[in-house]
């Protein structure tokens, strides 16, 4: 801790003696000079702002107290100590009224002066600590203010701010929103359509920064992150300015797409003239964002513009549409699956023309996909492990993202069905071979016998056997019997003339 500065305002004879007989450095002080007139003292005090001024006041000239009075005005934090040969009550009373730190009479007692300066150093230390603590608190407050503001905004749109405390929050958190109207925007950054290699969290942070720069140049705004979206409260001079704000938001969507490659959808809620009504405005903005499943992403959606288009009549998606999709999923190939997915979703978009109907249609799709997977013993974790999460998430996906999701899922189903068929075919062929091994000596053994034992049709089995084994079943049975006969002839010398051990070779 640095030493405190001391200035002498005195007659020349005392100045040198005080500097020499008092150990100023040990007491925590440093003498910065001596002056010998009122004007010189005031000039020095104004320029140097010393911590302490020791000034002489003669009994014959109490007007010297003007140094204290005018000096305090020039440097309010400076402490004054009076050295005087006047020890009457009037002199002391005038000095105390001016707020001097202490009052010493002449002739000067050095021990008394040292005691006064020691106490004064302690007082200055306490004051310095208080100032430093206060400065530290102010620094902490400034650093914490953005976080506190974001927490306040989140509480505000969540409806957790009481009317009685609103003004205090606005003052303490330095919120500059004064109205008269407010709009709430929700900026949703698509994670499914993020640029390759770009972290989605970092992308959202960049969108927040860009939004502050873009909208901040046009409107009075506050922006913050809330529930993985960027939320912005915009101050509007008039309610009709919502149209201009919507146009600006549309330009921002295109700007972010071109500069960052990010796909964002901006929802705008209803305009309000009361900050405490922002929860309703926020809910409207969130609802507007969810309409990207109908209107597409990378655009602005104003809830007041889309809500009136809601309709009441609704024809559910036909089972035939789903049946056509699942038929293609069974057989493939990928190109046909892609066409079927596109056709099905086009049917959805044509039939479900409002958000409520769209949600019902997509939830029906989830239910049907779940049943299809379970009935075919397929394991698609995203579909079978937590279908409840899909009911909540899928209706809000943009058309492009939903199409990609459904296409990928249908391809997974197709792959698992093909694998299951391959496994089933392999097992069926293996069973057929085992049946032949057990009954090949029966001269009446035929294709019908094998198919009846396995529970399959002749045509299916014949086609499958030829595809998997590479030869017809009759040829396989004949070759098997010939191979067994050859082996038997080589392994034994016993023969029964006139008798073929395996009956008819062809088995037909």
HELIX and SHEET records of a PDB file:
HELIX    1   1 UNK A   12  UNK A   21  1                                  10    
HELIX    2   2 UNK A   24  UNK A   27  1                                   4    
HELIX    3   3 UNK A   38  UNK A   48  1                                  11    
HELIX    4   4 UNK A   62  UNK A   65  5                                   4    
HELIX    5   5 UNK A   66  UNK A   74  1                                   9    
HELIX    6   6 UNK A   89  UNK A   97  1                                   9    
HELIX    7   7 UNK A  110  UNK A  157  1                                  48    
HELIX    8   8 UNK A  163  UNK A  172  1                                  10    
HELIX    9   9 UNK A  200  UNK A  216  1                                  17    
HELIX   10  10 UNK A  239  UNK A  241  5                                   3    
HELIX   11  11 UNK A  242  UNK A  260  1                                  19    
HELIX   12  12 UNK A  275  UNK A  277  5                                   3    
HELIX   13  13 UNK A  278  UNK A  290  1                                  13    
HELIX   14  14 UNK A  292  UNK A  295  1                                   4    
HELIX   15  15 UNK A  303  UNK A  306  1                                   4    
HELIX   16  16 UNK A  307  UNK A  309  5                                   3    
HELIX   17  17 UNK A  319  UNK A  331  1                                  13    
HELIX   18  18 UNK A  334  UNK A  351  1                                  18    
HELIX   19  19 UNK A  355  UNK A  375  1                                  21    
HELIX   20  20 UNK A  381  UNK A  384  1                                   4    
HELIX   21  21 UNK A  387  UNK A  393  1                                   7    
HELIX   22  22 UNK A  394  UNK A  396  5                                   3    
HELIX   23  23 UNK A  399  UNK A  439  1                                  41    
HELIX   24  24 UNK A  447  UNK A  454  1                                   8    
HELIX   25  25 UNK A  458  UNK A  469  1                                  12    
HELIX   26  26 UNK A  473  UNK A  491  1                                  19    
SHEET    1   A 5 UNK A  29  UNK A  35  0                                        
SHEET    2   A 5 UNK A   4  UNK A   9  1                                        
SHEET    3   A 5 UNK A  52  UNK A  57  1                                        
SHEET    4   A 5 UNK A  79  UNK A  84  1                                        
SHEET    5   A 5 UNK A 102  UNK A 105  1                                        
SHEET    1   B 5 UNK A 220  UNK A 226  0                                        
SHEET    2   B 5 UNK A 229  UNK A 236 -1                                        
SHEET    3   B 5 UNK A 181  UNK A 189 -1                                        
SHEET    4   B 5 UNK A 264  UNK A 268 -1                                        
SHEET    5   B 5 UNK A 300  UNK A 302  1                                        
END                                                                             
